Amino acid sequence: MKKKMMALVMSCLMVAVAGGCTGSGTEPATTPETTETEVTEEAAETEEAEQTDVKDTSGKVWKIATDTAFKPFEYTDDSGNFVGIDMDILEAVAKDQGFEYELQVLGWDASIAACQAGQADGMIAGASITEERKESGWIFSDGYYDANQSMAVEASSDIDGFDDLSGKSVAVKTGSMSATYAESLADEYGFTITYFEDSPTMYQAVVGGQVAAVFDDTPIMAANIKDTGIAMKLVDGTGNDPAAYGFAVFNPENQELVDMFNAGLANIKANGTYDEILAKYLGE
């Protein structure tokens, strides 16, 4: 009897030991490994989320504002077509970079206002690149043409320099570099300034005797005198230092447009298109 009892106890002890070795039939918990599929899916979701934060402009039609008459950079030819150096450069750059644009012929002041109000994306209108304009919110491209400002008078005028302007009035275009140039000289030489919206109107004021002289971009006045025969003449020795014209935006979100313009400008200069455009209008 005792032997049977002892055998039973030993049997129970062996079962208990065996159970303890297996942890009562359960294995220690482990952290599941991330599968390659899960990593790929997670990366795709992250990339998709990042892409939603980037504005897609692939199908955008950019609105580009310009002046009404700034020959030879923008003007209406005898056939009624709106043409000019700026127009041809913009067209060539857009073709090179593959973007579409809608041209808005608004005038100088209206073009600036449209860009500042978000009604236009950019502006090309013979705008000189200056630090003052940059500080006031203009964002410029690389320069695409160097020009200076000078003075012109009616063809029979005896005015041959700034000293002859004392007590007289001169014409300038509002907000232009020529206006800034004239303003810097007005007190020294004792003349007053009359502001106009566009170049042709102020040229007529000179010819008609409403003003004694006009300050404007030198190539603009030279082209008008040559091509239209308007009774004006440039006054030697009245030019300032040249500054580059630039394409401009006013909203930092449109930096992409400036970048495309810069890239396209570099390309058309490299392939000869730029020189062909200048030769077409300036004979250079």
C-alpha positions in Angstrom: 0.0 0.0 0.0 2.8 2.4 0.9 4.6 1.5 -2.3 1.4 2.3 -4.4 1.0 5.6 -2.6 4.6 6.6 -3.2 4.3 5.8 -6.9 1.3 8.0 -7.1 3.0 10.9 -5.5 6.0 10.6 -7.7 3.8 10.5 -10.8 2.1 13.8 -9.8 5.5 15.4 -9.1 6.7 14.5 -12.6 3.6 15.9 -14.2 4.0 19.2 -12.3 7.6 19.5 -13.3 6.8 18.9 -16.9 4.1 21.6 -16.8 6.4 24.2 -15.2 9.0 23.7 -18.0 6.4 24.6 -20.7 5.0 27.6 -18.8 1.6 26.0 -18.5 1.5 25.6 -22.3 2.2 29.4 -23.2 5.3 31.0 -24.8 6.7 34.4 -23.7 5.1 37.4 -25.5 7.3 38.9 -28.4 7.1 42.1 -30.4 5.8 41.3 -34.0 8.3 42.3 -36.7 7.0 44.9 -39.3 6.7 43.3 -42.7 8.2 44.7 -45.9 4.7 45.2 -47.3 3.6 47.3 -44.3 6.7 49.5 -44.6 6.0 50.1 -48.3 2.4 51.0 -47.7 3.4 53.4 -44.8 6.0 55.1 -47.1 3.4 55.5 -49.9 0.9 57.0 -47.4 3.5 59.5 -46.2 4.5 60.5 -49.7 0.8 61.0 -50.7 0.3 63.2 -47.6 3.3 65.3 -48.5 2.2 65.7 -52.1 -1.2 67.1 -51.0 0.7 70.0 -49.4 2.3 70.9 -52.7 0.3 73.1 -55.1 -0.1 71.4 -58.5 0.4 74.1 -61.2 0.9 71.7 -64.1 -2.4 72.8 -65.8 -2.3 76.4 -64.7 -2.7 79.3 -67.1 -0.6 82.1 -65.7 -2.0 85.6 -66.0 0.7 88.1 -67.2 0.0 91.8 -67.1 1.7 94.4 -69.3 1.7 98.0 -70.4 -0.4 99.3 -73.3 2.3 101.2 -75.2 6.1 101.0 -74.5 7.6 100.7 -77.9 9.6 98.6 -78.9 8.9 96.4 -75.8 5.1 96.3 -76.1 2.9 98.1 -78.6 0.2 97.7 -81.2 1.6 97.5 -84.8 0.1 98.8 -88.0 -1.8 95.5 -88.4 -3.5 95.8 -85.0 -1.3 93.1 -83.4 0.1 93.5 -79.9 3.9 93.0 -80.3 7.3 93.9 -79.0 10.5 92.6 -77.4 8.7 91.8 -74.1 6.0 89.9 -75.9 8.4 87.8 -78.0 10.6 87.0 -75.0 7.6 86.0 -73.0 6.3 83.8 -75.8 9.7 82.2 -76.3 10.3 81.5 -72.6 6.8 80.0 -72.2 7.4 77.7 -75.2 10.8 76.6 -73.9 9.4 75.9 -70.4 6.1 74.5 -71.5 3.7 76.7 -69.6 0.6 78.5 -70.7 -0.2 82.2 -70.1 -3.0 84.7 -70.6 -1.8 88.2 -71.5 -3.6 91.2 -69.8 -2.8 94.5 -71.6 -3.6 96.9 -68.7 -1.2 99.8 -68.6 1.7 100.4 -66.2 -0.1 101.4 -63.0 -3.0 98.9 -63.6 -0.5 96.1 -64.1 1.2 96.7 -60.8 -2.2 97.0 -59.0 -3.5 93.8 -60.6 -0.4 91.9 -59.4 -0.6 93.3 -56.0 -4.3 92.4 -55.7 -3.8 88.9 -57.0 -5.7 89.5 -60.2 -2.5 88.8 -62.2 0.4 86.4 -61.5 3.2 88.4 -63.0 4.2 91.4 -65.0 6.5 92.1 -67.9 6.6 95.8 -69.0 10.1 97.1 -69.2 10.4 97.3 -65.4 13.8 98.3 -64.2 15.2 96.1 -61.4 16.0 98.3 -58.4 16.7 97.8 -54.7 13.9 100.1 -53.8 11.3 98.1 -55.7 12.6 94.8 -54.2 12.2 96.3 -50.7 8.6 97.3 -51.5 7.6 93.8 -52.6 8.7 93.3 -56.2 10.2 89.9 -56.9 12.3 90.1 -60.0 13.7 87.6 -62.5 17.2 87.8 -63.9 17.6 90.9 -66.1 16.7 90.5 -69.7 17.7 93.9 -71.1 19.9 96.8 -69.9 18.5 100.3 -70.4 18.9 103.8 -69.0 16.7 106.9 -68.8 17.4 110.2 -70.5 15.6 113.4 -71.6 14.1 114.4 -74.9 12.6 117.6 -76.2 10.5 118.9 -79.1 12.6 118.8 -82.3 13.1 122.5 -82.7 13.7 123.2 -79.0 16.8 125.1 -77.9 17.0 123.1 -74.6 20.3 121.3 -74.6 20.7 120.3 -70.9 19.2 120.3 -67.5 20.2 123.9 -66.8 17.7 125.1 -69.4 14.8 123.5 -67.5 14.5 126.1 -64.7 10.9 127.3 -64.3 9.6 124.7 -66.8 7.6 121.5 -66.5 8.7 118.0 -67.7 6.7 114.9 -68.4 7.2 111.5 -66.8 5.3 108.2 -66.6 3.9 107.6 -63.1 5.8 105.1 -61.0 8.6 104.6 -63.6 12.4 104.8 -63.3 12.3 107.9 -65.5 10.0 109.5 -63.0 12.4 108.7 -60.2 15.3 110.1 -62.3 13.4 113.3 -63.0 12.4 113.7 -59.3 16.1 113.4 -58.2 17.0 116.4 -60.4 13.9 118.6 -60.0 15.1 120.6 -57.0 18.6 121.1 -58.3 17.5 122.4 -61.7 14.3 124.1 -60.7 11.7 122.3 -62.8 8.3 120.9 -62.0 7.0 117.4 -63.0 3.7 116.4 -64.8 2.8 112.8 -64.5 1.2 110.7 -67.3 -0.1 107.1 -67.6 1.7 106.1 -70.8 4.5 107.2 -73.1 2.6 108.2 -76.2 0.5 110.6 -74.3 3.4 112.4 -72.7 5.3 112.5 -76.1 2.3 114.3 -77.5 2.5 116.8 -74.6 6.1 117.6 -75.5 5.3 118.0 -79.2 2.2 120.1 -78.3 4.1 122.4 -76.0 2.3 121.5 -72.8 5.6 120.5 -71.3 9.2 121.5 -72.1 10.8 118.0 -72.0 10.1 114.4 -71.3 12.1 111.8 -69.3 11.7 108.2 -70.4 13.7 105.1 -71.2 16.3 105.9 -73.9 15.6 102.9 -76.2 11.8 103.7 -76.0 12.2 107.3 -77.1 14.8 106.4 -79.7 12.5 103.7 -81.3 9.5 106.1 -81.3 11.5 108.9 -83.0 12.9 106.5 -85.6 9.8 104.5 -86.4 7.0 107.1 -86.1 8.9 110.3 -87.1 7.5 112.1 -84.0 9.0 115.6 -83.8 11.3 115.0 -80.8 15.0 114.7 -80.3 17.2 113.1 -77.6 19.3 115.5 -75.5 22.9 114.3 -75.4 24.5 113.9 -71.9 21.3 113.5 -70.0 21.3 109.7 -69.5 21.8 108.0 -66.2 23.5 104.7 -65.4 21.8 101.7 -67.1 19.7 99.2 -65.1 18.3 95.8 -66.2 14.7 95.2 -67.0 13.1 92.2 -65.2 10.0 90.1 -65.2 8.3 90.5 -61.8 5.8 88.9 -59.4 4.5 90.3 -56.2 3.4 87.1 -54.4 6.1 84.8 -53.1 3.9 81.8 -54.0 4.5 82.7 -57.7 8.2 82.1 -57.3 7.8 79.1 -59.6 6.9 81.5 -62.5 10.1 83.5 -61.9 12.2 80.3 -61.8 10.7 79.2 -65.1 11.3 82.6 -66.7 14.9 82.5 -65.6 15.4 79.0 -66.9 13.7 79.8 -70.2 15.7 83.1 -70.6 19.0 81.3 -70.2 18.0 78.8 -72.8 16.8 81.3 -75.4 20.0 83.2 -74.9 22.0 80.1 -75.4 20.2 78.9 -78.6 20.2 82.4 -80.3 16.5 83.1 -80.1 17.1 86.1 -77.7 19.5 87.8 -80.2 17.0 87.2 -83.0 14.3 89.0 -81.0 16.5 92.0 -80.3 17.6 92.2 -84.0 14.0 92.1 -85.1 13.1 95.2 -83.2 16.4 97.1 -82.7 18.4 96.0 -85.6 21.2 95.0 -83.2 
